[in-house]
Amino acid sequence: MDEYEQSWDLAGDAGVLNLTVKNNKIFYDEYPDALARLYSSLTSHGGNYLVASAKPGFEFIGEGSPTHVGGASHGGLHKQDSLVPMIITGTDSSPKHLRIIDLKD
């Protein structure tokens, strides 16, 4: 179970995502909510896919795509690409977790 109350079956090297597992609890560090983000990436469309995430400070670019000084555009798994400030007004409620997905409801 992770901090977002999502349960996962893990196999392999948790260090790849810098996960810590203690007493069946999963803790994220460098890659916030990485398991859910990878799962949604791999199951959002039919087919077989490979997910690549650029090293922090770098980005994948193509002809005609904008580049950002120092890399770190958006969409990467690292917290440098994932954690962004947000101001919300007009409500007294707040989401249980500070993720964009939690604002949907």
OpenMM code with the backbone's topology and positions (N, CA, C; nanometers):
from openmm import Vec3, app, unit

residues = "MET ASP GLU TYR GLU GLN SER TRP ASP LEU ALA GLY ASP ALA GLY VAL LEU ASN LEU THR VAL LYS ASN ASN LYS ILE PHE TYR ASP GLU TYR PRO ASP ALA LEU ALA ARG LEU TYR SER SER LEU THR SER HIS GLY GLY ASN TYR LEU VAL ALA SER ALA LYS PRO GLY PHE GLU PHE ILE GLY GLU GLY SER PRO THR HIS VAL GLY GLY ALA SER HIS GLY GLY LEU HIS LYS GLN ASP SER LEU VAL PRO MET ILE ILE THR GLY THR ASP SER SER PRO LYS HIS LEU ARG ILE ILE ASP LEU LYS ASP".split()
positions = [
    Vec3(0.0862, -0.1168, 0.0000),
    Vec3(0.0000, 0.0000, 0.0000),
    Vec3(0.0906, 0.1228, 0.0000),
    Vec3(0.0548, 0.2224, -0.0810),
    Vec3(0.1349, 0.3444, -0.0824),
    Vec3(0.0630, 0.4569, -0.0085),
    Vec3(0.1234, 0.5733, -0.0046),
    Vec3(0.0673, 0.6859, 0.0710),
    Vec3(-0.0642, 0.7366, 0.0133),
    Vec3(-0.0967, 0.6976, -0.1091),
    Vec3(-0.2219, 0.7373, -0.1723),
    Vec3(-0.3295, 0.6298, -0.1577),
    Vec3(-0.3027, 0.5310, -0.0718),
    Vec3(-0.3943, 0.4210, -0.0433),
    Vec3(-0.4184, 0.3317, -0.1650),
    Vec3(-0.3179, 0.3212, -0.2489),
    Vec3(-0.3208, 0.2324, -0.3657),
    Vec3(-0.2383, 0.1097, -0.3300),
    Vec3(-0.2872, -0.0072, -0.3646),
    Vec3(-0.2098, -0.1275, -0.3349),
    Vec3(-0.1439, -0.1795, -0.4619),
    Vec3(-0.0250, -0.2346, -0.4441),
    Vec3(0.0568, -0.2806, -0.5555),
    Vec3(0.1230, -0.4126, -0.5200),
    Vec3(0.1464, -0.4949, -0.6205),
    Vec3(0.2309, -0.6125, -0.6078),
    Vec3(0.3618, -0.5770, -0.6755),
    Vec3(0.4702, -0.5788, -0.6014),
    Vec3(0.5997, -0.5395, -0.6559),
    Vec3(0.6876, -0.6609, -0.6802),
    Vec3(0.7585, -0.6583, -0.7901),
    Vec3(0.8595, -0.7587, -0.8205),
    Vec3(0.9750, -0.6850, -0.8870),
    Vec3(1.0943, -0.7286, -0.8607),
    Vec3(1.2099, -0.6641, -0.9214),
    Vec3(1.2752, -0.5647, -0.8267),
    Vec3(1.3546, -0.4784, -0.8828),
    Vec3(1.4357, -0.3841, -0.8071),
    Vec3(1.3601, -0.2544, -0.7795),
    Vec3(1.3107, -0.2377, -0.6581),
    Vec3(1.2378, -0.1156, -0.6209),
    Vec3(1.3277, 0.0074, -0.6270),
    Vec3(1.4574, -0.0134, -0.6237),
    Vec3(1.5525, 0.0968, -0.6306),
    Vec3(1.5504, 0.1702, -0.7632),
    Vec3(1.5016, 0.1056, -0.8678),
    Vec3(1.4925, 0.1711, -0.9987),
    Vec3(1.4058, 0.2967, -0.9886),
    Vec3(1.3015, 0.2900, -0.9078),
    Vec3(1.2135, 0.4055, -0.8868),
    Vec3(1.2413, 0.4732, -0.7526),
    Vec3(1.3526, 0.4366, -0.6902),
    Vec3(1.3902, 0.4937, -0.5606),
    Vec3(1.2778, 0.4764, -0.4583),
    Vec3(1.2121, 0.3586, -0.4620),
    Vec3(1.1057, 0.3275, -0.3666),
    Vec3(1.1660, 0.2675, -0.2409),
    Vec3(1.1027, 0.2960, -0.1288),
    Vec3(1.1370, 0.2303, -0.0038),
    Vec3(1.0144, 0.1508, 0.0384),
    Vec3(1.0348, 0.0264, 0.0760),
    Vec3(0.9257, -0.0586, 0.1221),
    Vec3(0.9573, -0.1034, 0.2635),
    Vec3(0.8692, -0.0654, 0.3578),
    Vec3(0.8836, -0.1053, 0.4980),
    Vec3(0.7480, -0.1464, 0.5513),
    Vec3(0.7422, -0.2649, 0.6110),
    Vec3(0.6178, -0.3164, 0.6684),
    Vec3(0.5016, -0.3101, 0.5691),
    Vec3(0.5271, -0.3521, 0.4462),
    Vec3(0.4269, -0.3525, 0.3389),
    Vec3(0.3767, -0.2128, 0.3020),
    Vec3(0.4499, -0.1087, 0.3382),
    Vec3(0.4164, 0.0285, 0.2992),
    Vec3(0.5187, 0.0748, 0.1971),
    Vec3(0.4713, 0.1386, 0.0906),
    Vec3(0.5571, 0.1894, -0.0158),
    Vec3(0.5726, 0.3399, 0.0018),
    Vec3(0.6975, 0.3858, 0.0001),
    Vec3(0.7265, 0.5279, 0.0143),
    Vec3(0.7985, 0.5760, -0.1115),
    Vec3(0.7477, 0.6851, -0.1687),
    Vec3(0.8077, 0.7454, -0.2871),
    Vec3(0.9072, 0.8526, -0.2442),
    Vec3(1.0059, 0.8775, -0.3269),
    Vec3(1.0999, 0.9856, -0.2993),
    Vec3(1.1209, 1.0669, -0.4262),
    Vec3(1.2120, 1.0272, -0.5087),
    Vec3(1.2469, 1.1032, -0.6298),
    Vec3(1.1385, 1.0977, -0.7379),
    Vec3(1.0531, 0.9949, -0.7329),
    Vec3(0.9529, 0.9738, -0.8379),
    Vec3(0.8136, 0.9639, -0.7756),
    Vec3(0.7492, 1.0770, -0.7457),
    Vec3(0.6193, 1.0766, -0.6776),
    Vec3(0.5113, 0.9993, -0.7544),
    Vec3(0.4411, 0.9137, -0.6840),
    Vec3(0.3294, 0.8360, -0.7393),
    Vec3(0.3686, 0.7613, -0.8671),
    Vec3(0.4937, 0.7211, -0.8740),
    Vec3(0.5467, 0.6598, -0.9966),
    Vec3(0.4715, 0.5340, -1.0389),
    Vec3(0.4302, 0.4518, -0.9446),
    Vec3(0.3637, 0.3266, -0.9820),
    Vec3(0.2318, 0.3534, -1.0539),
    Vec3(0.1506, 0.4435, -1.0024),
    Vec3(0.0235, 0.4759, -1.0684),
    Vec3(0.0476, 0.5444, -1.2020),
    Vec3(0.1465, 0.6288, -1.2079),
    Vec3(0.1742, 0.7001, -1.3326),
    Vec3(0.2237, 0.6042, -1.4413),
    Vec3(0.3086, 0.5097, -1.4031),
    Vec3(0.3537, 0.4099, -1.5004),
    Vec3(0.2388, 0.3186, -1.5425),
    Vec3(0.1602, 0.2750, -1.4462),
    Vec3(0.0464, 0.1887, -1.4770),
    Vec3(-0.0485, 0.2576, -1.5758),
    Vec3(-0.0821, 0.3826, -1.5507),
    Vec3(-0.1743, 0.4522, -1.6405),
    Vec3(-0.1124, 0.4733, -1.7782),
    Vec3(0.0175, 0.4957, -1.7833),
    Vec3(0.0853, 0.5109, -1.9129),
    Vec3(0.0802, 0.3822, -1.9942),
    Vec3(0.0971, 0.2702, -1.9257),
    Vec3(0.1028, 0.1412, -1.9950),
    Vec3(-0.0340, 0.0818, -2.0264),
    Vec3(-0.1399, 0.1337, -1.9641),
    Vec3(-0.2726, 0.0760, -1.9870),
    Vec3(-0.3723, 0.1749, -2.0478),
    Vec3(-0.3266, 0.2942, -2.0827),
    Vec3(-0.4199, 0.3953, -2.1338),
    Vec3(-0.4682, 0.3649, -2.2757),
    Vec3(-0.3921, 0.2893, -2.3512),
    Vec3(-0.4281, 0.2538, -2.4890),
    Vec3(-0.3920, 0.1072, -2.5108),
    Vec3(-0.4621, 0.0448, -2.6019),
    Vec3(-0.4296, -0.0928, -2.6357),
    Vec3(-0.2941, -0.1011, -2.7035),
    Vec3(-0.2251, -0.2102, -2.6863),
    Vec3(-0.0965, -0.2297, -2.7524),
    Vec3(0.0154, -0.2515, -2.6529),
    Vec3(0.1326, -0.2691, -2.7066),
    Vec3(0.2522, -0.2874, -2.6242),
    Vec3(0.3364, -0.1606, -2.6315),
    Vec3(0.3797, -0.1105, -2.5177),
    Vec3(0.4517, 0.0153, -2.5134),
    Vec3(0.5761, 0.0046, -2.4272),
    Vec3(0.6678, 0.0921, -2.4554),
    Vec3(0.7869, 0.1107, -2.3749),
    Vec3(0.7798, 0.2525, -2.3206),
    Vec3(0.7959, 0.2689, -2.1916),
    Vec3(0.7929, 0.4015, -2.1309),
    Vec3(0.9360, 0.4436, -2.1013),
    Vec3(0.9724, 0.5614, -2.1451),
    Vec3(1.1052, 0.6171, -2.1176),
    Vec3(1.0878, 0.7487, -2.0442),
    Vec3(1.1693, 0.7704, -1.9445),
    Vec3(1.1671, 0.8944, -1.8685),
    Vec3(1.3081, 0.9509, -1.8700),
    Vec3(1.3226, 1.0746, -1.9141),
    Vec3(1.4549, 1.1356, -1.9254),
    Vec3(1.5164, 1.1576, -1.7885),
    Vec3(1.6468, 1.1492, -1.7832),
    Vec3(1.7217, 1.1779, -1.6608),
    Vec3(1.6942, 1.3222, -1.6187),
    Vec3(1.6827, 1.3494, -1.4889),
    Vec3(1.6574, 1.4864, -1.4440),
    Vec3(1.7556, 1.5860, -1.5056),
    Vec3(1.7023, 1.6974, -1.5545),
    Vec3(1.7844, 1.7991, -1.6194),
    Vec3(1.7959, 1.7805, -1.7691),
    Vec3(1.7410, 1.6712, -1.8207),
    Vec3(1.7453, 1.6422, -1.9638),
    Vec3(1.6029, 1.6252, -2.0139),
    Vec3(1.5856, 1.6293, -2.1443),
    Vec3(1.4545, 1.6062, -2.2030),
    Vec3(1.4704, 1.5453, -2.3404),
    Vec3(1.3667, 1.4762, -2.3836),
    Vec3(1.3633, 1.4208, -2.5181),
    Vec3(1.3095, 1.5295, -2.6099),
    Vec3(1.3795, 1.5564, -2.7171),
    Vec3(1.3331, 1.6595, -2.8099),
    Vec3(1.3293, 1.6017, -2.9504),
    Vec3(1.2531, 1.6640, -3.0314),
    Vec3(1.2444, 1.6256, -3.1707),
    Vec3(1.2441, 1.7509, -3.2558),
    Vec3(1.2546, 1.7307, -3.3839),
    Vec3(1.2503, 1.8437, -3.4753),
    Vec3(1.1223, 1.9221, -3.4539),
    Vec3(1.1330, 2.0485, -3.4269),
    Vec3(1.0153, 2.1321, -3.4109),
    Vec3(0.9581, 2.1357, -3.2700),
    Vec3(1.0120, 2.0534, -3.1790),
    Vec3(0.9601, 2.0597, -3.0419),
    Vec3(1.0399, 2.1640, -2.9637),
    Vec3(0.9735, 2.2369, -2.8741),
    Vec3(1.0464, 2.3370, -2.7967),
    Vec3(1.1414, 2.2704, -2.6973),
    Vec3(1.2500, 2.3383, -2.6660),
    Vec3(1.3416, 2.2879, -2.5644),
    Vec3(1.3416, 2.3857, -2.4478),
    Vec3(1.3844, 2.3396, -2.3337),
    Vec3(1.3848, 2.4198, -2.2122),
    Vec3(1.5263, 2.4249, -2.1580),
    Vec3(1.5717, 2.5416, -2.1198),
    Vec3(1.7063, 2.5563, -2.0654),
    Vec3(1.7199, 2.4664, -1.9432),
    Vec3(1.8187, 2.3808, -1.9447),
    Vec3(1.8389, 2.2896, -1.8318),
    Vec3(1.7515, 2.1661, -1.8364),
    Vec3(1.6761, 2.1478, -1.9450),
    Vec3(1.5890, 2.0304, -1.9551),
    Vec3(1.4664, 2.0462, -1.8684),
    Vec3(1.4124, 1.9347, -1.8252),
    Vec3(1.2968, 1.9314, -1.7349),
    Vec3(1.1764, 2.0040, -1.7923),
    Vec3(1.1238, 1.9536, -1.8998),
    Vec3(1.0012, 2.0120, -1.9551),
    Vec3(0.8849, 1.9660, -1.8696),
    Vec3(0.8060, 1.8717, -1.9129),
    Vec3(0.6980, 1.8179, -1.8303),
    Vec3(0.6718, 1.6750, -1.8707),
    Vec3(0.6082, 1.6021, -1.7814),
    Vec3(0.5701, 1.4659, -1.8129),
    Vec3(0.6688, 1.3610, -1.7682),
    Vec3(0.7877, 1.4006, -1.7218),
    Vec3(0.8830, 1.3030, -1.6723),
    Vec3(0.8387, 1.2491, -1.5371),
    Vec3(0.8945, 1.1372, -1.4981),
    Vec3(0.8579, 1.0767, -1.3704),
    Vec3(0.9269, 1.1412, -1.2504),
    Vec3(1.0413, 1.2044, -1.2712),
    Vec3(1.1159, 1.2630, -1.1603),
    Vec3(1.0395, 1.3803, -1.0997),
    Vec3(1.0578, 1.4023, -0.9705),
    Vec3(0.9852, 1.5105, -0.9023),
    Vec3(1.0165, 1.6471, -0.9613),
    Vec3(1.1329, 1.6625, -1.0240),
    Vec3(1.1680, 1.7885, -1.0896),
    Vec3(1.0688, 1.8214, -1.2015),
    Vec3(1.0163, 1.7184, -1.2657),
    Vec3(0.9179, 1.7359, -1.3727),
    Vec3(0.7749, 1.7220, -1.3234),
    Vec3(0.7562, 1.6679, -1.2046),
    Vec3(0.6229, 1.6311, -1.1569),
    Vec3(0.5603, 1.7283, -1.0581),
    Vec3(0.6408, 1.7856, -0.9714),
    Vec3(0.5875, 1.8708, -0.8663),
    Vec3(0.5838, 2.0158, -0.9133),
    Vec3(0.4652, 2.0712, -0.9157),
    Vec3(0.4477, 2.2081, -0.9637),
    Vec3(0.3596, 2.2859, -0.8668),
    Vec3(0.3807, 2.4163, -0.8565),
    Vec3(0.2940, 2.4958, -0.7689),
    Vec3(0.1562, 2.5150, -0.8320),
    Vec3(0.0553, 2.5270, -0.7487),
    Vec3(-0.0792, 2.5511, -0.7982),
    Vec3(-0.1553, 2.6331, -0.6951),
    Vec3(-0.2286, 2.7313, -0.7417),
    Vec3(-0.3131, 2.8128, -0.6541),
    Vec3(-0.4579, 2.7866, -0.6929),
    Vec3(-0.5390, 2.7542, -0.5937),
    Vec3(-0.6807, 2.7268, -0.6169),
    Vec3(-0.7609, 2.8224, -0.5299),
    Vec3(-0.8595, 2.8872, -0.5900),
    Vec3(-0.9422, 2.9806, -0.5136),
    Vec3(-1.0891, 2.9458, -0.5306),
    Vec3(-1.1718, 3.0054, -0.4459),
    Vec3(-1.3163, 2.9891, -0.4603),
    Vec3(-1.3736, 2.8663, -0.3939),
    Vec3(-1.2985, 2.8033, -0.3053),
    Vec3(-1.3497, 2.6847, -0.2373),
    Vec3(-1.2874, 2.6742, -0.0990),
    Vec3(-1.3587, 2.6124, -0.0080),
    Vec3(-1.3049, 2.5858, 0.1247),
    Vec3(-1.2562, 2.4424, 0.1363),
    Vec3(-1.2808, 2.3630, 0.0340),
    Vec3(-1.2406, 2.2227, 0.0388),
    Vec3(-1.1001, 2.2066, -0.0194),
    Vec3(-1.0393, 2.0963, 0.0141),
    Vec3(-0.9086, 2.0650, -0.0430),
    Vec3(-0.9023, 1.9149, -0.0683),
    Vec3(-0.8265, 1.8743, -0.1691),
    Vec3(-0.8172, 1.7312, -0.1977),
    Vec3(-0.7406, 1.6577, -0.0881),
    Vec3(-0.7654, 1.5295, -0.0751),
    Vec3(-0.6988, 1.4486, 0.0266),
    Vec3(-0.5481, 1.4426, 0.0018),
    Vec3(-0.5096, 1.4376, -0.1261),
    Vec3(-0.3688, 1.4337, -0.1648),
    Vec3(-0.3426, 1.5476, -0.2622),
    Vec3(-0.2197, 1.5930, -0.2667),
    Vec3(-0.1859, 1.7046, -0.3548),
    Vec3(-0.1373, 1.6543, -0.4909),
    Vec3(-0.2319, 1.5955, -0.5642),
    Vec3(-0.2050, 1.5480, -0.7000),
    Vec3(-0.3112, 1.6066, -0.7913),
    Vec3(-0.2752, 1.6350, -0.9147),
    Vec3(-0.3710, 1.6880, -1.0120),
    Vec3(-0.4905, 1.5946, -1.0261),
    Vec3(-0.4662, 1.4642, -1.0259),
    Vec3(-0.5735, 1.3668, -1.0417),
    Vec3(-0.6786, 1.3803, -0.9319),
    Vec3(-0.6381, 1.4244, -0.8124),
    Vec3(-0.7317, 1.4394, -0.7017),
    Vec3(-0.8192, 1.5635, -0.7155),
    Vec3(-0.7842, 1.6532, -0.8034),
    Vec3(-0.8671, 1.7720, -0.8268),
    Vec3(-0.9837, 1.7418, -0.9187),
    Vec3(-0.9748, 1.6330, -0.9925),
    Vec3(-1.0799, 1.5933, -1.0863),
    Vec3(-1.2122, 1.5709, -1.0165),
    Vec3(-1.2082, 1.5100, -0.8998),
    Vec3(-1.3312, 1.4814, -0.8268),
    Vec3(-1.3722, 1.6043, -0.7522),
] * unit.nanometer
topology = app.Topology()
chain = topology.addChain("A")
for resn in residues:
    res = topology.addResidue(resn, chain)
    for name in ("N", "CA", "C"):
        topology.addAtom(name, app.Element.getBySymbol(name[0]), res)
